[in-house]
């Protein structure tokens, strides 16, 4: 999930009727998909990525697996020899700490948050036929001296997220929203063509003002077995 630092924004607001907003939002999201890889995004069933992240002076490595057909994801972060795992198997959110104990969450708020994380992690917005969502164009807005087309995405059962698309090439550049009451902002600093799709490899992200820098090392489409997303037995 993309999340980056907080910025002062200068917003240029444009008014649209709901019908026009939905039509424009759907069109812009289709253009974004084409710019990010188009048909190369359709066939794969899942993916695996690795990378490094840092927060202040603390560094860590991570691995993420995603299911592009069932909205499931799992991520592991290792720092100082301690590994933390967070997952969503489509029905429940779960986490496992270094102690090997598994904690699950089936509360409405927990499921909504886990679904949103999985949706953004697997790029569910590329597949509106698989993962229903509303797309609503908010007009052009300015941030950091650049102008973007902003589309509000509301996945089924989740809070809305604003996607800031490059007004010229339509790639996703920024993401803003709120998850469980905490504001998050994400910004892609650099893209790289990997496995025939454009992937953000340098990203800044922030939750509640705590900034993290993420560098993606590898990204590969691959089938991921369903049990990868299921919570393991507690140790």
C-alpha positions as a Markdown table, in Angstrom:
| # | Residue | x | y | z |
|---|---|---|---|---|
| 1 | Unk | 0.0 | 0.0 | 0.0 |
| 2 | Unk | 1.4 | 3.4 | -1.1 |
| 3 | Unk | 1.7 | 5.9 | 1.8 |
| 4 | Unk | 4.0 | 8.9 | 1.9 |
| 5 | Unk | 4.8 | 12.1 | 3.8 |
| 6 | Unk | 2.5 | 15.0 | 4.4 |
| 7 | Unk | 2.6 | 18.0 | 2.1 |
| 8 | Unk | 1.1 | 21.4 | 1.8 |
| 9 | Unk | -1.4 | 21.3 | -1.0 |
| 10 | Unk | -2.7 | 24.0 | -3.3 |
| 11 | Unk | -6.0 | 22.6 | -4.6 |
| 12 | Unk | -7.6 | 23.7 | -7.8 |
| 13 | Unk | -11.2 | 22.5 | -7.6 |
| 14 | Unk | -13.4 | 21.8 | -10.6 |
| 15 | Unk | -17.1 | 20.9 | -10.4 |
| 16 | Unk | -18.7 | 18.0 | -12.2 |
| 17 | Unk | -22.1 | 16.3 | -12.1 |
| 18 | Unk | -22.0 | 12.8 | -10.7 |
| 19 | Unk | -22.7 | 11.2 | -14.0 |
| 20 | Unk | -19.8 | 13.1 | -15.7 |
| 21 | Unk | -17.5 | 12.4 | -12.7 |
| 22 | Unk | -18.2 | 8.7 | -12.9 |
| 23 | Unk | -17.6 | 8.6 | -16.6 |
| 24 | Unk | -14.5 | 10.6 | -16.4 |
| 25 | Unk | -13.2 | 8.6 | -13.5 |
| 26 | Unk | -13.7 | 5.3 | -15.2 |
| 27 | Unk | -12.0 | 6.6 | -18.4 |
| 28 | Unk | -9.0 | 7.9 | -16.5 |
| 29 | Unk | -8.5 | 4.7 | -14.6 |
| 30 | Unk | -8.6 | 2.8 | -17.9 |
| 31 | Unk | -5.9 | 5.2 | -19.2 |
| 32 | Unk | -3.9 | 4.6 | -16.1 |
| 33 | Unk | -4.0 | 0.9 | -16.6 |
| 34 | Unk | -2.9 | 1.2 | -20.2 |
| 35 | Unk | 0.0 | 3.5 | -19.1 |
| 36 | Unk | 1.1 | 1.0 | -16.4 |
| 37 | Unk | 1.2 | -2.1 | -18.5 |
| 38 | Unk | -2.2 | -2.6 | -20.2 |
| 39 | Unk | -2.8 | -6.2 | -21.3 |
| 40 | Unk | 0.3 | -7.4 | -19.5 |
| 41 | Unk | -1.6 | -7.0 | -16.3 |
| 42 | Unk | -4.5 | -9.2 | -17.2 |
| 43 | Unk | -3.2 | -12.8 | -17.4 |
| 44 | Unk | -1.1 | -13.1 | -14.2 |
| 45 | Unk | -2.6 | -14.8 | -11.2 |
| 46 | Unk | -0.4 | -13.4 | -8.5 |
| 47 | Unk | 3.0 | -11.8 | -7.7 |
| 48 | Unk | 5.9 | -11.8 | -5.3 |
| 49 | Unk | 8.0 | -8.7 | -4.5 |
| 50 | Unk | 11.0 | -8.0 | -2.3 |
| 51 | Unk | 12.6 | -4.8 | -1.1 |
| 52 | Unk | 13.9 | -2.7 | 1.7 |
| 53 | Unk | 12.3 | 0.0 | 3.8 |
| 54 | Unk | 13.6 | 2.6 | 6.3 |
| 55 | Unk | 12.0 | 4.8 | 9.0 |
| 56 | Unk | 14.5 | 7.3 | 10.5 |
| 57 | Unk | 17.7 | 5.4 | 11.2 |
| 58 | Unk | 15.9 | 2.0 | 11.3 |
| 59 | Unk | 16.2 | -0.3 | 8.2 |
| 60 | Unk | 14.3 | -3.4 | 7.4 |
| 61 | Unk | 13.7 | -5.9 | 4.5 |
| 62 | Unk | 10.3 | -7.0 | 3.4 |
| 63 | Unk | 8.5 | -9.6 | 1.1 |
| 64 | Unk | 5.0 | -9.3 | -0.2 |
| 65 | Unk | 2.8 | -11.9 | -2.0 |
| 66 | Unk | -0.5 | -11.0 | -3.7 |
| 67 | Unk | -3.4 | -12.9 | -5.3 |
| 68 | Unk | -4.7 | -10.9 | -8.3 |
| 69 | Unk | -7.9 | -12.9 | -8.5 |
| 70 | Unk | -9.1 | -13.3 | -4.9 |
| 71 | Unk | -8.0 | -10.1 | -3.1 |
| 72 | Unk | -5.6 | -11.7 | -0.7 |
| 73 | Unk | -2.2 | -10.6 | 0.4 |
| 74 | Unk | 0.5 | -11.2 | 2.9 |
| 75 | Unk | 3.6 | -9.3 | 3.8 |
| 76 | Unk | 6.6 | -10.0 | 6.0 |
| 77 | Unk | 9.0 | -7.4 | 7.5 |
| 78 | Unk | 12.3 | -8.3 | 9.1 |
| 79 | Unk | 14.2 | -5.9 | 11.2 |
| 80 | Unk | 17.0 | -6.7 | 13.6 |
| 81 | Unk | 16.4 | -10.4 | 13.3 |
| 82 | Unk | 12.7 | -10.0 | 14.2 |
| 83 | Unk | 10.0 | -10.9 | 11.7 |
| 84 | Unk | 6.5 | -9.5 | 11.6 |
| 85 | Unk | 3.9 | -10.9 | 9.2 |
| 86 | Unk | 0.5 | -9.4 | 8.3 |
| 87 | Unk | -2.0 | -11.1 | 6.0 |
| 88 | Unk | -5.6 | -11.1 | 4.7 |
| 89 | Unk | -7.0 | -14.4 | 3.4 |
| 90 | Unk | -10.2 | -12.9 | 2.1 |
| 91 | Unk | -12.1 | -13.6 | 5.3 |
| 92 | Unk | -10.0 | -12.5 | 8.2 |
| 93 | Unk | -7.0 | -10.2 | 8.9 |
| 94 | Unk | -4.1 | -11.8 | 10.9 |
| 95 | Unk | -0.7 | -11.0 | 12.1 |
| 96 | Unk | 2.2 | -13.0 | 13.6 |
| 97 | Unk | 5.0 | -11.4 | 15.6 |
| 98 | Unk | 8.5 | -12.7 | 16.5 |
| 99 | Unk | 7.0 | -14.8 | 19.3 |
| 100 | Unk | 5.2 | -17.0 | 16.8 |
| 101 | Unk | 1.8 | -16.2 | 18.2 |
| 102 | Unk | -1.0 | -15.6 | 15.6 |
| 103 | Unk | -3.7 | -13.0 | 16.2 |
| 104 | Unk | -6.7 | -12.7 | 14.0 |
| 105 | Unk | -9.2 | -9.9 | 13.5 |
| 106 | Unk | -12.7 | -10.4 | 12.1 |
| 107 | Unk | -14.2 | -7.1 | 13.3 |
| 108 | Unk | -15.9 | -4.9 | 10.7 |
| 109 | Unk | -13.3 | -2.2 | 11.1 |
| 110 | Unk | -10.4 | -4.8 | 10.9 |
| 111 | Unk | -11.8 | -6.5 | 7.8 |
| 112 | Unk | -12.4 | -3.1 | 6.0 |
| 113 | Unk | -8.8 | -2.0 | 6.7 |
| 114 | Unk | -7.4 | -5.4 | 5.6 |
| 115 | Unk | -9.5 | -5.4 | 2.5 |
| 116 | Unk | -8.3 | -1.8 | 1.6 |
| 117 | Unk | -4.7 | -2.8 | 2.2 |
| 118 | Unk | -5.1 | -5.9 | 0.0 |
| 119 | Unk | -6.9 | -3.9 | -2.7 |
| 120 | Unk | -4.1 | -1.4 | -3.0 |
| 121 | Unk | -1.4 | -4.0 | -2.6 |
| 122 | Unk | -2.6 | -6.2 | -5.5 |
| 123 | Unk | -3.7 | -3.2 | -7.6 |
| 124 | Unk | -7.4 | -4.1 | -7.5 |
| 125 | Unk | -8.2 | -0.9 | -9.3 |
| 126 | Unk | -6.8 | -2.5 | -12.5 |
| 127 | Unk | -9.5 | -5.1 | -12.3 |
| 128 | Unk | -12.9 | -3.5 | -11.6 |
| 129 | Unk | -14.6 | -6.6 | -13.0 |
| 130 | Unk | -13.0 | -8.7 | -10.3 |
| 131 | Unk | -13.0 | -6.2 | -7.5 |
| 132 | Unk | -16.0 | -3.8 | -7.6 |
| 133 | Unk | -15.2 | -0.1 | -6.9 |
| 134 | Unk | -16.6 | 3.3 | -7.7 |
| 135 | Unk | -14.4 | 5.7 | -9.6 |
| 136 | Unk | -15.3 | 9.4 | -9.4 |
| 137 | Unk | -13.2 | 12.2 | -11.0 |
| 138 | Unk | -12.6 | 15.1 | -8.7 |
| 139 | Unk | -11.0 | 17.4 | -11.3 |
| 140 | Unk | -7.5 | 18.7 | -11.6 |
| 141 | Unk | -5.6 | 19.5 | -8.4 |
| 142 | Unk | -2.1 | 21.0 | -7.8 |
| 143 | Unk | 0.5 | 19.7 | -5.4 |
| 144 | Unk | 4.2 | 20.3 | -5.1 |
| 145 | Unk | 4.2 | 22.4 | -8.3 |
| 146 | Unk | 2.6 | 19.7 | -10.4 |
| 147 | Unk | -1.0 | 19.3 | -11.7 |
| 148 | Unk | -2.8 | 16.0 | -11.4 |
| 149 | Unk | -6.1 | 14.4 | -12.4 |
| 150 | Unk | -7.6 | 13.2 | -9.1 |
| 151 | Unk | -9.9 | 10.1 | -9.0 |
| 152 | Unk | -11.6 | 9.0 | -5.8 |
| 153 | Unk | -11.7 | 5.2 | -5.6 |
| 154 | Unk | -14.1 | 3.5 | -3.2 |
| 155 | Unk | -13.6 | -0.2 | -3.2 |
| 156 | Unk | -16.6 | -2.3 | -2.1 |
| 157 | Unk | -16.7 | -2.4 | 1.7 |
| 158 | Unk | -13.7 | 0.0 | 2.1 |
| 159 | Unk | -13.0 | 3.7 | 2.8 |
| 160 | Unk | -12.3 | 5.9 | -0.3 |
| 161 | Unk | -8.8 | 6.7 | -1.5 |
| 162 | Unk | -7.7 | 9.5 | -3.8 |
| 163 | Unk | -5.5 | 8.6 | -6.7 |
| 164 | Unk | -3.4 | 11.5 | -8.1 |
| 165 | Unk | -2.6 | 10.7 | -11.8 |
| 166 | Unk | 0.1 | 12.4 | -13.9 |
| 167 | Unk | -2.0 | 14.7 | -16.1 |
| 168 | Unk | 0.2 | 13.9 | -19.1 |
| 169 | Unk | 1.1 | 10.2 | -19.0 |
| 170 | Unk | -1.7 | 9.0 | -16.6 |
| 171 | Unk | 0.6 | 7.0 | -14.3 |
| 172 | Unk | -0.2 | 7.0 | -10.6 |
| 173 | Unk | 2.0 | 9.4 | -8.7 |
| 174 | Unk | 0.3 | 10.1 | -5.3 |
| 175 | Unk | -2.3 | 8.4 | -3.1 |
| 176 | Unk | -4.1 | 10.0 | -0.1 |
| 177 | Unk | -6.8 | 8.8 | 2.2 |
| 178 | Unk | -7.7 | 7.7 | 5.7 |
| 179 | Unk | -7.4 | 4.2 | 7.2 |
| 180 | Unk | -8.9 | 3.5 | 10.7 |
| 181 | Unk | -8.9 | 7.2 | 11.5 |
| 182 | Unk | -5.3 | 7.8 | 10.4 |
| 183 | Unk | -4.4 | 9.9 | 7.4 |
| 184 | Unk | -2.0 | 8.4 | 4.9 |
| 185 | Unk | -0.1 | 9.8 | 1.9 |
| 186 | Unk | 2.0 | 8.0 | -0.6 |
| 187 | Unk | 4.2 | 9.2 | -3.4 |
| 188 | Unk | 6.0 | 7.3 | -6.2 |
| 189 | Unk | 9.5 | 8.8 | -6.7 |
| 190 | Unk | 10.6 | 6.5 | -9.5 |
| 191 | Unk | 9.1 | 3.8 | -11.8 |
| 192 | Unk | 10.9 | 0.9 | -13.4 |
| 193 | Unk | 9.7 | -1.5 | -16.1 |
| 194 | Unk | 9.6 | -5.0 | -14.4 |
| 195 | Unk | 8.0 | -8.1 | -15.8 |
| 196 | Unk | 6.4 | -5.9 | -18.6 |
| 197 | Unk | 4.6 | -3.5 | -16.2 |
| 198 | Unk | 5.7 | -0.2 | -14.7 |
| 199 | Unk | 6.3 | -0.7 | -11.0 |
| 200 | Unk | 7.0 | 2.0 | -8.4 |
| 201 | Unk | 10.5 | 1.1 | -7.0 |
| 202 | Unk | 11.1 | 4.2 | -4.9 |
| 203 | Unk | 8.2 | 5.3 | -2.7 |
| 204 | Unk | 7.7 | 7.5 | 0.3 |
| 205 | Unk | 4.8 | 6.7 | 2.6 |
| 206 | Unk | 3.4 | 8.1 | 5.8 |
| 207 | Unk | 0.7 | 7.1 | 8.3 |
| 208 | Unk | -0.1 | 9.6 | 11.0 |
| 209 | Unk | 3.0 | 11.7 | 10.0 |
| 210 | Unk | 5.5 | 8.8 | 10.4 |
| 211 | Unk | 7.4 | 8.6 | 7.2 |
| 212 | Unk | 8.8 | 5.4 | 5.7 |
| 213 | Unk | 11.0 | 5.1 | 2.6 |
| 214 | Unk | 10.5 | 2.0 | 0.5 |
| 215 | Unk | 12.8 | 0.6 | -2.2 |
| 216 | Unk | 11.6 | -2.3 | -4.3 |
| 217 | Unk | 14.3 | -4.8 | -5.3 |
| 218 | Unk | 12.4 | -7.4 | -7.3 |
| 219 | Unk | 8.9 | -7.9 | -8.7 |
| 220 | Unk | 7.7 | -11.0 | -10.5 |
| 221 | Unk | 4.4 | -12.4 | -11.5 |
| 222 | Unk | 3.9 | -15.9 | -10.1 |
| 223 | Unk | 1.2 | -18.2 | -9.0 |
| 224 | Unk | 0.9 | -18.1 | -5.2 |
| 225 | Unk | -0.8 | -21.1 | -3.4 |
| 226 | Unk | -3.9 | -20.2 | -1.4 |
| 227 | Unk | -2.4 | -21.5 | 1.9 |
| 228 | Unk | 0.3 | -18.7 | 1.7 |
| 229 | Unk | -2.4 | -16.2 | 2.7 |
| 230 | Unk | -3.9 | -18.3 | 5.5 |
| 231 | Unk | -2.8 | -17.7 | 9.1 |
| 232 | Unk | -0.3 | -20.3 | 10.2 |
| 233 | Unk | -0.7 | -22.2 | 13.4 |
| 234 | Unk | 0.5 | -20.4 | 16.5 |
| 235 | Unk | 3.8 | -21.7 | 17.9 |
